[in-house]
Amino acid sequence: MVRIAVLAIFPLLALRAQTPCDQTPAYSTCDLVFPLSDKAATAHPEPYKSVELRAEFRSPRHRTLAIPGFWDGGRRMVIRFSPTEAGQWDYRLTSNVPEFDGKTGSLTAAASSAPGFIRAANVHHWAWTEKDSAGLDRGHLWMGVTELRFGWMDEAAFRAMADARAAEKFNHLRGWLTNGADGLYSGPDSPNLEQFRRLDERVRYLNSKGIVADLILAAGNNTITRLFPSWEQRRRFVRYVVARYGPMNVTWQGLEYFEDDVDARALLKELGGLLKEFDGYQHPRTTGSRVTSTPLLDDGWEDFATHGSSDDQVDSIEHQVFGVPFVNTNVADTGDAAAFRRRLWNATMDGQYVTYSGNGANAKAMTVWHDFFDDTRFWELEPYFDVDGGRALALEDVEYVVYIEKPGPLELLVEKHGYDIYWVDPATGEVTKGKFKGDHFTGEPPNRAHDWVLHVVREGRLESMNKSYFFSSRDIALQEIESNSPKVPFTLVQPSEDIHVRVSPPFAAKLTRETRATRSMMYLWTGEVAADGQGFRVLASGEKGIMRPLAGVAKKYPATMHLRLYGMNANGKVYAIDRAFSLLP
């Protein structure tokens, strides 16, 4: 429940004595309202632009949260706060309004059963900030849906959509704060308060349904810089949205497709740095992408990466290279049930969490996906390569999940034990059970009418492990990439000369050493002009073909482009070759 309170500003002792948000449950929002006096209102005729207000909250366990305030119309300044533990919280204000600056107060939060906010955990996975009743960590199974215009839908349509998505077990919803044409701002420093209040209630409603709001700051095509041309205006915008939504259960997703914006890396470094500065709760941060957001990881503000493509070669190799969680934000549903399941389950085998994009035609397959993984130790499953006839994830010695896209003979190497076998229909969730003992499973699905999922579970072991939620069952270590050495089993054949940016060049790799491991190779091609600071771009995937357009790799020509070719063999080992090419206009 949201509690709203108005604090008297004078005298100091009165402010200290009041407890207007007492018994606010942990992880519920409480609005502390500070009205501007006549004098302050005269000094600040445009409070959105000129009033600075922040509170530092100290928890019962002496942890500090710094929370910015926001203008909510007229003389109303608000600090929205969500306590993260039960007990007494003390706070102190800092402000350029003298009558606020240095004032103190306190409130008492009540305990709640809320799991908290989400955080990155176990390298590629997610956990809740709050432990379970036994004091143990618990994983978060991210399953998202895209509803870009959730903030502008008719109220009845929004409620019906949110209720339906919650019933389908989606726990993330991704949408715009603004697309630039929706009137969220009538000018760079003129927020539409009616729309912001509508967004407030909709994010709260989603949270009440167990859904995290994945908030995209703005649609692409330079929306941010068109709405907010100056750095100061962008800073005020980010502070404002963080002040309103940071106390709620959200993640931040910079731009819809960062590749569509001019000089997007610098812009997102700015925006990401501001999110990091203002968000006392440090909700996970990333940006949307058409292919991958990993080119921005080196800038230090991203907590996780997105993929927007269905290219398993890009997705699989990057999962082996980068130690962050991955979310595929475009698991697209075109209405073809079989094609959609292939998209969904291959993204999962790439090591990604998933966000559905479609009209709901195959949302049931997402619910089946959720129910299946909710009964696993999903937060420890990693891509597994000792398999023929399918693609796999595993927590070795405990459980194995294999996706068989084209049913046929399957071979799976496991630790030598007794196992329970479950053949799962990914369309319906129906299960056929069996038993297996040994270290080399061979078999076929119950029929070849459709794709299948095989779940191999060590007898007794999974049940005992599921009584706890420890994330320490094993270390997930990134491999060292074998680069530019005689051990690399392939060579770069094309391009072989200078590259003209207006003509997409051919590319080709060639195996130099054939082994059982190289019988199945994935390739990823990236290019970067370091001097221009745009970050690398994925140029191609596969053994040979024609590269994507090179626009966006550089700002000035001629330039020197660092081309990197990754290759991953059937055992999951990644190699790399680096070459430098001149990039000509």
FENUR-V496740 format. One record per residue. RES is the residue in one letter. PSI is psi in whole degrees, -180 to 180 (999 if undefined). Layout:
((RES:PSI) (RES:PSI))
This chain:
((M:140) (V:132) (R:131) (I:133) (A:146) (V:125) (L:131) (A:140) (I:-29) (F:147) (P:-177) (L:-43) (L:-34) (A:-39) (L:-43) (R:-34) (A:-24) (Q:146) (T:66) (P:-17) (C:20) (D:140) (Q:19) (T:125) (P:147) (A:138) (Y:24) (S:147) (T:148) (C:129) (D:117) (L:118) (V:129) (F:101) (P:140) (L:135) (S:172) (D:-45) (K:-46) (A:-39) (A:-36) (T:-40) (A:-23) (H:75) (P:-19) (E:79) (P:-35) (Y:-40) (K:-38) (S:-24) (V:128) (E:127) (L:132) (R:147) (A:138) (E:116) (F:134) (R:125) (S:169) (P:-27) (R:18) (H:34) (R:145) (T:134) (L:126) (A:121) (I:124) (P:155) (G:170) (F:155) (W:132) (D:32) (G:145) (G:-127) (R:13) (R:112) (M:138) (V:138) (I:115) (R:129) (F:142) (S:108) (P:142) (T:5) (E:159) (A:153) (G:-170) (Q:130) (W:130) (D:146) (Y:157) (R:135) (L:144) (T:138) (S:156) (N:5) (V:111) (P:-37) (E:-14) (F:-35) (D:128) (G:-6) (K:153) (T:163) (G:-179) (S:161) (L:160) (T:123) (A:147) (A:157) (A:155) (S:167) (S:8) (A:140) (P:-6) (G:-154) (F:169) (I:155) (R:154) (A:142) (A:150) (N:41) (V:-65) (H:14) (H:-174) (W:149) (A:161) (W:154) (T:-26) (E:142) (K:169) (D:-176) (S:-20) (A:4) (G:22) (L:151) (D:154) (R:137) (G:159) (H:120) (L:94) (W:119) (M:106) (G:169) (V:145) (T:124) (E:79) (L:-37) (R:32) (F:-29) (G:-12) (W:4) (M:155) (D:143) (E:-44) (A:-40) (A:-38) (F:-48) (R:-43) (A:-42) (M:-49) (A:-41) (D:-41) (A:-43) (R:-39) (A:-41) (A:-31) (E:-2) (K:18) (F:137) (N:9) (H:143) (L:127) (R:127) (G:167) (W:147) (L:-40) (T:148) (N:6) (G:-20) (A:11) (D:1) (G:18) (L:-34) (Y:134) (S:-11) (G:171) (P:-25) (D:30) (S:82) (P:145) (N:99) (L:-34) (E:-44) (Q:-39) (F:-40) (R:-35) (R:-43) (L:-40) (D:-52) (E:-32) (R:-38) (V:-41) (R:-42) (Y:-44) (L:-47) (N:-38) (S:-22) (K:6) (G:21) (I:126) (V:134) (A:117) (D:97) (L:118) (I:120) (L:-42) (A:153) (A:170) (G:-154) (N:43) (N:28) (T:-45) (I:-50) (T:-25) (R:-42) (L:-38) (F:83) (P:-31) (S:159) (W:-40) (E:-38) (Q:-39) (R:-38) (R:-44) (R:-39) (F:-50) (V:-44) (R:-39) (Y:-48) (V:-33) (V:-41) (A:-36) (R:-38) (Y:-14) (G:-37) (P:-5) (M:178) (N:97) (V:165) (T:162) (W:132) (Q:70) (G:-87) (L:159) (E:-50) (Y:104) (F:-27) (E:-18) (D:-11) (D:146) (V:132) (D:45) (A:-30) (R:-46) (A:-41) (L:-46) (L:-30) (K:-39) (E:-53) (L:-43) (G:-38) (G:-37) (L:-41) (L:-44) (K:-37) (E:-45) (F:-26) (D:99) (G:-22) (Y:-12) (Q:53) (H:151) (P:143) (R:142) (T:-165) (T:154) (G:159) (S:154) (R:-33) (V:-64) (T:145) (S:5) (T:-24) (P:-15) (L:-3) (L:-34) (D:-16) (D:-9) (G:3) (W:-20) (E:137) (D:-22) (F:168) (A:151) (T:151) (H:138) (G:3) (S:173) (S:26) (D:103) (D:-26) (Q:-44) (V:-50) (D:-43) (S:-45) (I:-43) (E:-33) (H:-32) (Q:-18) (V:-35) (F:133) (G:59) (V:161) (P:149) (F:137) (V:123) (N:114) (T:5) (N:58) (V:88) (A:142) (D:107) (T:2) (G:-19) (D:109) (A:-44) (A:-43) (A:-39) (F:-44) (R:-39) (R:-44) (R:-47) (L:-52) (W:-30) (N:-39) (A:-40) (T:-44) (M:-23) (D:-12) (G:20) (Q:151) (Y:165) (V:147) (T:122) (Y:140) (S:109) (G:-172) (N:8) (G:0) (A:-36) (N:29) (A:-26) (K:-36) (A:-30) (M:-41) (T:-41) (V:-44) (W:-47) (H:-48) (D:-36) (F:-54) (F:-24) (D:-16) (D:18) (T:173) (R:66) (F:-30) (W:-2) (E:1) (L:134) (E:155) (P:139) (Y:138) (F:-5) (D:62) (V:141) (D:134) (G:3) (G:-176) (R:147) (A:156) (L:155) (A:149) (L:95) (E:140) (D:-1) (V:-60) (E:154) (Y:137) (V:122) (V:130) (Y:123) (I:96) (E:-41) (K:100) (P:137) (G:-164) (P:140) (L:138) (E:133) (L:123) (L:130) (V:169) (E:148) (K:107) (H:-178) (G:140) (Y:149) (D:138) (I:131) (Y:116) (W:119) (V:130) (D:113) (P:-9) (A:-35) (T:-21) (G:1) (E:144) (V:138) (T:126) (K:156) (G:-175) (K:155) (F:143) (K:130) (G:-159) (D:3) (H:95) (F:131) (T:143) (G:-175) (E:157) (P:165) (P:-31) (N:174) (R:25) (A:-21) (H:178) (D:161) (W:160) (V:130) (L:128) (H:116) (V:117) (V:126) (R:133) (E:123) (G:-26) (R:-45) (L:-42) (E:-43) (S:-38) (M:-32) (N:-4) (K:-9) (S:166) (Y:31) (F:140) (F:12) (S:17) (S:-30) (R:156) (D:136) (I:102) (A:135) (L:143) (Q:157) (E:129) (I:126) (E:113) (S:133) (N:44) (S:165) (P:-16) (K:-15) (V:123) (P:20) (F:168) (T:160) (L:118) (V:-47) (Q:147) (P:157) (S:1) (E:-179) (D:150) (I:131) (H:124) (V:-24) (R:-9) (V:113) (S:122) (P:159) (P:154) (F:152) (A:139) (A:157) (K:131) (L:138) (T:-10) (R:113) (E:125) (T:176) (R:-35) (A:-30) (T:8) (R:-22) (S:107) (M:141) (M:145) (Y:143) (L:129) (W:126) (T:154) (G:143) (E:135) (V:96) (A:-35) (A:-26) (D:-7) (G:25) (Q:-8) (G:169) (F:162) (R:144) (V:120) (L:-28) (A:168) (S:158) (G:175) (E:-37) (K:163) (G:-154) (I:133) (M:158) (R:162) (P:140) (L:0) (A:138) (G:-16) (V:-36) (A:163) (K:-28) (K:146) (Y:149) (P:161) (A:161) (T:120) (M:130) (H:112) (L:128) (R:132) (L:114) (Y:143) (G:134) (M:127) (N:-178) (A:-16) (N:2) (G:8) (K:132) (V:134) (Y:163) (A:147) (I:136) (D:138) (R:155) (A:136) (F:149) (S:132) (L:114) (L:150) (P:999))
